[in-house]
Amino acid sequence: MYSVVNLFSVPVIVFEPSENLFSLNKVRKYEYVSTDSEDSNECYISKNKSILNDFPKEKKLICDYFDILKNDILCYEDTDFVMTRSWATKSLKGSYSQYHKHSNNYYSGVLYFDNYDENSAPIEFENPLNLFNNFQIKVSNTNYYNAQIARMIVSNKLIFFPAYLKHRIGKHQSDTPRYSIAFNFHPCGNYGSGDNELTVNNIK
C-alpha cells in the first residue's frame, strides 16, 4: 500500500473564452520580424511589443481572466498585477521555436484566438525539474511523474503559466499560418515587508 504526494505543482491554467475575439484577426496585418534563431525558421514575432494596447477591450478581458487566477487560485487578492509586454507570433509551415522562459516576469500567458487544424503547432512545456534529462531510462508508460515534455492543443484557448516555465511553439505542420498573442504579468504597487519591501509603479 502506498500513496503519491504531489508536493509542489506547477499551476498552468487553461480558459476557453466564450467572448467574441474576431477583432484580434487584425494582428495578421501587423509587421513581423524573424526570431533570429537558426532552429526556428519561418517563426516570427511582431515588432510591436505592446500590441494589446491597440485592443483595449481584449486586453481588459485577459486581465479579468488573470484576476481569476491570482485571486481564486493563487490567493493573491491583496496584490495587484500589471501586464508588462504583449506581442503576436506568426508560425509558417515547418517552423517551431526553441525552449525559452520570460525572465523578469511573474506569470506569462498566450491567447489562441482562432480555430487551428489538427496539423497546427501545440504549445510545449519542458519539465522544470530537469531531473530526467540527466538519465536515459526507458519508461513503459509516460505519465506526470516521468514526462519530460507536456503538449497542449491550443484552439480558442487562453493559457496562463509561471514565467519561469520553459516552453516553445511546437512544429507547425499546417499550410495555414498560426497566430497567437503572448503577454507577461508582474506584481505592482507595494508588496513585501521590512528590507524586502518593494514598490513597482504601473508599467504602460
Backbone bond lengths (Angstrom), bond angles and torsions (degrees), N, CA, C in turn:
res aa  C-N    CA-C-N  psi(-1)  N-CA   C-N-CA  omega(-1)  CA-C   N-CA-C  phi
1 M - - - 1.464 - - 1.524 108.82 -
2 Y 1.339 116.71 132.19 1.460 120.20 178.60 1.528 109.20 -150.80
3 S 1.312 114.85 166.79 1.469 120.84 174.61 1.516 108.29 -136.22
4 V 1.311 116.65 149.68 1.457 122.99 176.71 1.518 108.31 -104.92
5 V 1.316 116.41 124.47 1.462 121.73 -179.04 1.525 108.73 -109.24
6 N 1.316 117.02 115.40 1.464 121.24 176.89 1.529 108.19 -85.72
7 L 1.312 116.34 97.22 1.455 119.90 -172.56 1.525 113.36 -67.60
8 F 1.307 117.30 -50.64 1.455 120.31 -174.86 1.523 109.27 -135.91
9 S 1.316 115.91 107.19 1.459 119.99 -178.94 1.528 110.37 -88.91
10 V 1.319 115.96 163.19 1.466 122.37 173.17 1.524 106.96 -104.68
11 P 1.325 118.01 107.46 1.469 120.22 -174.74 1.519 112.94 -77.63
12 V 1.323 115.48 103.75 1.459 122.42 171.78 1.522 106.36 -104.86
13 I 1.320 116.18 119.81 1.460 121.37 -172.55 1.514 109.41 -107.84
14 V 1.333 116.76 129.64 1.465 121.96 -178.22 1.523 109.42 -118.24
15 F 1.330 115.70 121.15 1.458 122.25 172.93 1.528 108.79 -108.69
16 E 1.323 115.73 155.52 1.457 121.86 172.83 1.528 107.34 -122.30
17 P 1.339 117.18 86.24 1.468 120.40 -175.64 1.526 112.32 -59.13
18 S 1.314 115.34 136.95 1.467 120.55 177.36 1.525 111.35 -96.53
19 E 1.336 116.70 -6.82 1.451 120.70 -177.42 1.533 111.35 -71.34
20 N 1.308 115.86 155.36 1.466 121.73 177.49 1.523 109.33 -75.50
21 L 1.325 116.38 118.00 1.456 121.56 -178.86 1.529 111.18 -115.47
22 F 1.320 115.91 24.45 1.456 120.81 -175.23 1.524 112.44 -59.08
23 S 1.328 117.31 -33.86 1.468 120.45 -176.62 1.529 112.19 -61.25
24 L 1.344 117.59 -23.52 1.460 120.39 -178.73 1.525 112.51 -69.66
25 N 1.321 117.04 -11.73 1.453 119.18 176.61 1.526 111.72 -63.43
26 K 1.323 117.00 -14.11 1.467 120.70 177.68 1.525 111.76 -63.29
27 V 1.342 117.46 -22.41 1.466 119.10 -178.59 1.523 111.56 -66.07
28 R 1.314 117.59 -16.02 1.461 120.27 177.49 1.531 111.40 -62.64
29 K 1.321 115.87 -24.10 1.455 120.43 -176.76 1.528 112.81 -96.52
30 Y 1.323 116.98 2.10 1.459 119.99 179.63 1.533 110.20 -74.36
31 E 1.319 115.59 166.86 1.458 120.73 178.35 1.524 109.56 -85.56
32 Y 1.328 115.84 132.01 1.459 122.30 -177.98 1.527 109.86 -120.57
33 V 1.324 114.74 151.89 1.466 120.78 176.83 1.520 108.37 -127.81
34 S 1.319 115.93 158.20 1.457 121.36 179.31 1.517 110.23 -65.82
35 T 1.324 115.73 150.89 1.464 120.08 176.44 1.521 111.57 -77.67
36 D 1.328 117.07 -2.53 1.476 122.78 176.80 1.521 112.66 61.14
37 S 1.303 116.41 33.16 1.462 120.35 177.21 1.519 109.34 -116.08
38 E 1.324 116.54 130.88 1.456 120.17 179.98 1.520 111.75 -64.16
39 D 1.336 116.14 -24.48 1.463 119.83 -177.04 1.526 112.74 -99.21
40 S 1.322 117.78 13.95 1.466 119.40 179.68 1.522 109.95 -136.45
41 N 1.319 116.42 46.25 1.451 121.98 179.42 1.524 110.40 -56.46
42 E 1.330 114.90 138.53 1.463 122.02 179.53 1.521 112.98 68.28
43 C 1.331 118.06 22.73 1.465 122.16 174.31 1.532 106.96 -113.66
44 Y 1.330 116.91 126.31 1.457 120.84 -170.25 1.529 111.63 -127.80
45 I 1.339 114.62 158.13 1.460 122.44 178.94 1.528 108.45 -131.31
46 S 1.310 117.02 145.10 1.464 120.23 -178.36 1.522 110.78 -67.66
47 K 1.320 116.12 145.42 1.466 120.49 175.03 1.526 110.40 -66.78
48 N 1.319 115.92 -31.72 1.466 121.98 179.09 1.526 109.11 -77.79
49 K 1.336 116.96 116.16 1.469 121.36 -178.76 1.532 112.12 -101.35
50 S 1.329 115.86 11.99 1.474 121.45 171.33 1.524 107.95 -132.89
51 I 1.308 115.44 48.53 1.456 121.51 -167.56 1.520 113.06 -65.68
52 L 1.333 117.19 -29.81 1.466 119.11 -177.93 1.520 112.39 -74.38
53 N 1.335 117.32 -11.16 1.465 118.76 172.72 1.526 110.90 -65.43
54 D 1.331 116.64 -20.55 1.466 121.26 175.88 1.524 111.72 -81.64
55 F 1.341 116.47 -9.79 1.463 121.96 -178.03 1.529 108.95 -131.78
56 P 1.343 118.07 69.58 1.473 120.51 -173.41 1.530 114.18 -59.88
57 K 1.315 117.48 -34.91 1.462 120.19 179.65 1.524 110.64 -65.16
58 E 1.316 115.95 -45.53 1.462 120.81 -179.10 1.533 110.85 -70.52
59 K 1.330 116.75 -35.11 1.464 120.19 176.99 1.525 110.50 -62.75
60 K 1.326 116.38 -44.83 1.468 119.41 178.02 1.518 111.04 -62.51
61 L 1.330 116.54 -37.92 1.460 120.17 179.13 1.523 110.77 -61.21
62 I 1.324 117.22 -45.05 1.467 121.08 178.44 1.522 110.55 -62.90
63 C 1.327 116.82 -42.64 1.467 120.51 178.93 1.524 111.25 -63.78
64 D 1.327 117.02 -35.79 1.464 120.24 177.86 1.531 110.70 -65.71
65 Y 1.322 116.97 -40.17 1.464 120.08 176.29 1.534 110.28 -66.34
66 F 1.323 116.38 -38.65 1.463 118.67 178.29 1.528 110.77 -63.77
67 D 1.329 117.63 -34.65 1.465 120.66 177.85 1.523 111.17 -61.67
68 I 1.324 116.98 -34.91 1.467 119.86 175.94 1.523 109.59 -61.90
69 L 1.337 116.00 -43.45 1.462 120.65 178.12 1.518 111.32 -62.01
70 K 1.321 117.75 -52.05 1.465 120.50 -173.47 1.528 112.26 -70.86
71 N 1.322 117.61 -32.93 1.464 119.81 -176.98 1.530 112.93 -87.92
72 D 1.318 117.18 -47.40 1.466 120.94 -172.53 1.526 113.39 -87.65
73 I 1.340 117.38 -28.90 1.462 120.22 -175.95 1.525 111.25 -103.88
74 L 1.332 116.57 -51.80 1.467 120.16 -179.60 1.528 112.46 -84.47
75 C 1.338 117.16 -16.72 1.476 122.62 179.44 1.532 111.44 60.00
76 Y 1.328 115.76 48.04 1.460 122.48 176.95 1.533 110.27 -107.40
77 E 1.339 116.60 43.79 1.459 119.61 -174.97 1.523 113.45 -58.05
78 D 1.324 117.73 -31.42 1.464 121.06 -174.42 1.524 113.57 -87.07
79 T 1.322 117.53 1.32 1.462 121.19 -179.71 1.518 109.96 -119.66
80 D 1.330 115.31 130.10 1.452 120.31 176.26 1.524 109.96 -89.08
81 F 1.316 115.49 152.58 1.455 121.80 176.04 1.519 109.23 -125.43
82 V 1.316 115.99 152.58 1.457 121.25 178.60 1.524 108.63 -128.39
83 M 1.319 116.15 143.36 1.461 120.60 174.24 1.521 108.05 -76.16
84 T 1.323 116.80 124.55 1.458 120.27 -175.11 1.530 112.13 -90.92
85 R 1.301 117.86 -48.32 1.459 122.43 -179.22 1.521 109.45 -141.36
86 S 1.317 115.50 154.30 1.464 120.92 174.80 1.522 108.01 -148.47
87 W 1.317 116.30 141.90 1.459 121.06 -176.12 1.521 109.31 -154.47
88 A 1.307 115.65 164.09 1.457 121.01 178.32 1.519 109.68 -108.75
89 T 1.327 115.59 152.41 1.462 121.09 174.00 1.525 109.28 -120.77
90 K 1.310 114.76 149.50 1.470 121.31 176.03 1.517 108.30 -131.78
91 S 1.328 116.14 124.78 1.460 121.33 179.83 1.520 109.30 -117.87
92 L 1.334 115.60 126.86 1.449 121.24 175.59 1.531 109.73 -99.72
93 K 1.306 116.64 168.65 1.461 121.48 -175.14 1.527 110.91 -56.04
94 G 1.333 116.01 131.83 1.450 122.41 178.90 1.516 114.64 90.87
95 S 1.318 117.97 -6.43 1.467 120.62 -175.70 1.526 111.94 -89.41
96 Y 1.304 115.02 159.24 1.457 123.45 171.10 1.518 106.43 -162.89
97 S 1.312 116.97 161.20 1.465 119.86 178.94 1.526 109.65 -108.34
98 Q 1.301 116.35 165.95 1.454 121.01 175.53 1.525 109.60 -84.52
99 Y 1.337 115.49 160.31 1.458 119.45 176.36 1.522 109.54 -64.24
100 H 1.319 115.38 137.93 1.455 121.06 -179.60 1.524 109.00 -155.09
101 K 1.309 115.87 165.65 1.455 121.93 173.93 1.522 107.67 -128.32
102 H 1.331 116.58 168.39 1.456 121.24 -177.30 1.531 108.87 -108.31
103 S 1.318 115.17 89.31 1.465 120.96 -176.44 1.526 111.59 -63.95
104 N 1.337 115.53 156.32 1.467 123.55 176.57 1.527 112.95 65.86
105 N 1.320 115.90 23.09 1.463 121.24 175.36 1.522 109.37 -136.18
106 Y 1.330 115.19 162.64 1.460 120.65 -177.44 1.524 111.09 -97.21
107 Y 1.317 116.39 -48.87 1.461 121.58 178.79 1.518 109.45 -131.89
108 S 1.316 115.32 151.17 1.457 122.19 176.95 1.521 109.04 -126.76
109 G 1.309 115.18 170.15 1.451 118.77 178.60 1.507 111.60 -163.45
110 V 1.327 114.65 163.87 1.466 121.44 176.76 1.523 108.19 -139.85
111 L 1.330 114.93 135.56 1.458 121.21 174.90 1.522 108.71 -108.46
112 Y 1.321 115.77 123.09 1.455 122.46 176.24 1.528 106.21 -107.03
113 F 1.330 115.82 101.85 1.459 121.22 -166.45 1.524 112.91 -97.60
114 D 1.318 116.86 15.20 1.459 119.67 -174.54 1.526 109.64 -138.01
115 N 1.338 114.85 167.14 1.460 120.21 171.10 1.517 108.70 -87.09
116 Y 1.320 116.75 128.11 1.451 121.18 179.80 1.521 108.79 -112.93
117 D 1.336 116.04 146.52 1.459 118.09 -179.11 1.534 110.21 -79.95
118 E 1.327 115.69 176.62 1.464 121.05 -172.18 1.530 112.86 -66.68
119 N 1.318 117.29 -14.54 1.466 120.46 179.16 1.523 113.07 -96.34
120 S 1.304 116.31 3.33 1.465 119.78 -179.80 1.528 110.63 -75.43
121 A 1.319 114.80 154.41 1.469 120.45 -176.27 1.522 111.66 -68.91
122 P 1.329 117.22 136.63 1.457 120.86 170.65 1.525 109.43 -83.32
123 I 1.307 117.37 173.68 1.458 120.96 165.47 1.524 106.47 -95.64
124 E 1.329 116.24 137.74 1.465 121.08 -176.82 1.523 109.58 -120.92
125 F 1.323 116.47 133.28 1.461 122.92 179.00 1.521 109.59 -111.46
126 E 1.321 115.69 139.35 1.464 121.34 177.79 1.525 109.98 -94.57
127 N 1.326 116.13 138.34 1.461 120.73 177.79 1.529 109.69 -57.12
128 P 1.335 119.51 117.19 1.469 120.83 -175.50 1.523 113.92 -68.86
129 L 1.334 117.85 -16.60 1.462 119.66 179.67 1.530 111.72 -72.14
130 N 1.336 115.08 -33.04 1.463 121.10 179.23 1.532 113.32 58.42
131 L 1.306 117.68 10.05 1.464 120.65 -178.84 1.523 111.10 -63.02
132 F 1.336 115.24 -43.97 1.458 119.21 -172.85 1.517 112.19 -75.75
133 N 1.325 117.52 -13.51 1.459 119.38 177.19 1.528 111.75 -70.51
134 N 1.329 117.09 -16.68 1.460 121.13 -178.83 1.532 112.64 -90.06
135 F 1.315 117.21 -5.20 1.460 120.77 -177.40 1.525 109.90 -132.97
136 Q 1.299 115.73 138.41 1.457 121.12 177.18 1.522 108.60 -102.53
137 I 1.316 114.46 76.04 1.458 120.99 -177.18 1.529 108.62 -108.67
138 K 1.321 116.06 126.51 1.461 120.92 179.85 1.523 109.69 -74.20
139 V 1.334 116.14 134.42 1.465 120.62 178.16 1.529 108.61 -110.65
140 S 1.313 115.98 144.98 1.463 120.43 -179.92 1.518 111.55 -85.32
141 N 1.332 116.15 -21.63 1.463 120.38 179.70 1.522 108.45 -154.24
142 T 1.318 116.71 121.25 1.465 120.56 179.92 1.522 110.04 -76.12
143 N 1.323 116.04 130.97 1.460 120.92 178.22 1.526 109.52 -142.91
144 Y 1.342 116.56 -173.02 1.462 121.25 -177.11 1.529 112.59 -63.24
145 Y 1.316 117.49 -20.35 1.460 120.39 -173.08 1.529 113.24 -93.66
146 N 1.324 117.13 -16.57 1.468 117.88 -178.83 1.528 113.44 -125.26
147 A 1.332 117.51 -2.35 1.467 120.64 -176.89 1.521 111.34 -70.77
148 Q 1.310 115.96 140.24 1.451 121.33 174.87 1.519 111.65 -94.18
149 I 1.327 116.72 -24.26 1.461 122.08 -176.93 1.523 109.42 -137.00
150 A 1.327 116.31 141.89 1.461 122.10 172.37 1.528 108.21 -121.41
151 R 1.331 116.32 132.60 1.458 121.60 -179.01 1.520 110.67 -114.33
152 M 1.332 115.54 144.93 1.452 120.61 177.50 1.521 109.99 -130.34
153 I 1.331 115.62 135.10 1.458 121.27 171.43 1.524 107.63 -77.72
154 V 1.331 116.74 142.14 1.461 117.65 -160.95 1.527 116.09 -117.03
155 S 1.304 120.96 -1.54 1.461 120.67 -174.95 1.516 112.35 -55.21
156 N 1.339 115.59 126.14 1.467 122.48 175.69 1.527 112.47 51.10
157 K 1.318 115.55 47.64 1.464 121.44 -179.56 1.524 110.07 -122.39
158 L 1.315 115.20 150.08 1.462 123.71 170.90 1.523 106.19 -121.10
159 I 1.327 116.58 114.46 1.463 121.43 -172.65 1.520 109.96 -117.97
160 F 1.336 116.28 129.94 1.463 122.75 174.12 1.523 108.91 -114.22
161 F 1.340 116.70 142.42 1.457 120.68 179.12 1.522 109.30 -154.39
162 P 1.345 118.09 155.18 1.467 120.29 178.33 1.517 110.98 -58.14
163 A 1.328 116.55 139.35 1.467 120.73 -174.45 1.524 112.52 -64.75
164 Y 1.342 117.76 -20.69 1.476 120.13 179.80 1.520 112.10 -77.35
165 L 1.326 117.83 -12.83 1.456 121.52 -173.87 1.531 109.83 -77.30
166 K 1.325 116.12 117.51 1.458 119.72 -178.80 1.533 110.12 -70.75
167 H 1.322 114.90 137.91 1.452 120.85 -176.52 1.523 109.56 -150.60
168 R 1.306 115.33 169.89 1.463 119.41 177.23 1.525 109.69 -158.95
169 I 1.323 114.81 164.79 1.461 121.17 169.18 1.524 106.96 -81.76
170 G 1.316 115.82 122.08 1.456 119.17 178.06 1.525 111.13 -68.73
171 K 1.303 117.32 176.39 1.462 120.35 -176.49 1.522 110.46 -66.49
172 H 1.334 114.64 127.18 1.457 121.27 -179.46 1.523 108.81 -93.38
173 Q 1.324 116.80 117.27 1.458 121.15 -174.53 1.522 112.87 -115.12
174 S 1.323 115.64 12.19 1.464 120.55 179.23 1.526 110.06 -93.32
175 D 1.330 116.13 151.50 1.466 120.97 175.01 1.528 111.36 -74.61
176 T 1.324 116.87 -18.11 1.460 121.48 -179.33 1.526 109.93 -90.82
177 P 1.330 118.42 126.23 1.474 120.36 179.01 1.524 111.49 -56.60
178 R 1.298 115.82 144.99 1.466 122.95 179.97 1.530 108.95 -107.53
179 Y 1.325 116.15 122.77 1.458 122.39 179.62 1.531 109.78 -113.53
180 S 1.316 115.36 148.25 1.466 120.77 173.87 1.521 108.26 -152.31
181 I 1.319 116.17 165.51 1.466 121.92 175.96 1.522 107.83 -123.44
182 A 1.322 115.59 123.59 1.468 121.69 -179.50 1.521 110.10 -110.67
183 F 1.339 115.93 160.18 1.465 119.81 -175.97 1.523 109.34 -162.71
184 N 1.323 114.73 162.44 1.463 122.14 179.02 1.524 109.94 -126.63
185 F 1.347 115.07 153.38 1.460 122.00 175.42 1.526 109.93 -127.07
186 H 1.324 115.33 145.88 1.460 121.66 178.47 1.527 108.33 -138.49
187 P 1.344 119.11 140.92 1.466 119.92 176.15 1.522 110.54 -63.50
188 C 1.318 116.51 145.99 1.451 120.59 -179.19 1.529 109.71 -136.73
189 G 1.333 115.74 174.50 1.464 120.70 -175.05 1.515 109.95 81.11
190 N 1.322 116.74 -152.07 1.460 122.59 179.44 1.526 109.87 -100.54
191 Y 1.318 116.49 130.34 1.463 120.35 173.25 1.518 109.27 -152.20
192 G 1.321 115.11 161.19 1.456 120.00 -173.03 1.525 110.41 87.66
193 S 1.333 115.51 -179.12 1.465 120.13 -179.62 1.526 109.27 -152.22
194 G 1.315 115.65 160.16 1.454 121.24 178.02 1.518 111.39 59.43
195 D 1.331 116.47 -137.02 1.462 119.37 -179.28 1.532 112.27 -76.80
196 N 1.348 116.90 0.82 1.463 121.16 175.16 1.519 112.48 -102.24
197 E 1.333 116.93 3.94 1.456 120.29 -178.19 1.531 109.88 -70.21
198 L 1.329 114.97 142.18 1.454 120.27 -177.02 1.516 109.18 -141.55
199 T 1.322 115.63 142.34 1.459 121.81 174.98 1.510 108.91 -121.23
200 V 1.342 115.89 121.98 1.458 121.82 178.93 1.515 108.24 -120.89
201 N 1.325 116.70 120.69 1.450 121.22 178.70 1.509 110.33 -76.01
202 N 1.339 115.46 155.32 1.458 119.45 177.71 1.517 110.68 -57.50
203 I 1.311 116.23 139.23 1.450 122.88 -179.85 1.522 108.56 -102.98
204 K 1.295 116.55 126.07 1.464 121.10 -177.64 1.525 109.85 -86.62
